[in-house]
Amino acid sequence: MAAILAAVSSLDFLIASLRMTTPLLLAAMGDIYAERTGVLNIGLESMMLFGAFGSFILAYYSGNPYTGLLAAIVLGLIMGILHAFFTVTLRCDQVITAVGENILALGITSTLYRTIIGVVTQQPESPGLPQIPIPFLHKIPILGSLLFDNNILTYAALLMVPVTYIILFHTTWGLKIRAVGEHPRAADTLGINVYLVRYLCIIISGILASLGGASLTVGGLRYFLDNMTAGRGFIAFAAVIFGRYNPIGAFFATLLFGVTDAFQLRMQAIGIPVPHHIFLMLPYVVTLAALVFLAGPAFVPRSQGIPYIRDER
């Protein structure tokens, strides 16, 4: 017990928790934009996986991790447009579309990785994003190392929380986003382009989710594995629901998973005589339990999952 308490009370544990939270937080912040317009984006997993793969490949061959970030942005943009085209323009079933995207991403990334890299006995590594200490602030005891000495993706994830909150609740564009999600026909009557708002928000969702995937490769491990997102896209989606589609709520929900994920890694490192599968499933069990027992009254944008057809009256 003393070893466990020492492990979870250390500064290294807090830093690891924040790093585990980063990919989820980026994906969740992006998903809030899509969900608030009434479009389900369960395809976060595919967007994260493409971002992880694309960022690794370009960083590996270019020798520059920022090139990898550019690749993640482009792939996220493409996946966002693709998801918007099927769900907004063609009005396909949003759940089936997302399931297809997730299966497509898993197959394509695995195949392309073996085609480009080949079958290897040792995982090749790409350059990683450097730590960028913020002058003066990084010297603050504990908080300095935790919050002000990270890579650019961790800073972006943390910054997106207040930015998203301000946009949604204190700007005209945020009001349009929420109006489209609550009553798209009324928004259309007032001159708001429902299709354009949904397209833009889904694209934002795709880019941020893809950057979340990049944080697993160039922002963390520096190598790529089949299905390395391991359900994190679904966890980010669950975090948005648990956080009631609010950026602050989603932040705490993703932080819960990040802390639990860091905890299970520490428990494996300590060598507690328990099958490691128990620790691996712990973050997912905690997330499920939080959704079941801790979630407050249900809140869902009224038009969520419902395609908008302008010609209907």
Salt bridges, closest charged atoms under 4 A:
GLU101 OE2 - HIS83 ND1 2.95
GLU125 OE1 - ARG222 NH2 3.45
GLU182 OE1 - ARG302 NE 3.49
ASP188 OD2 - ARG310 NE 3.18
ASP226 OD2 - ARG114 NH2 2.63
ASP261 OD2 - ARG232 NH2 3.23
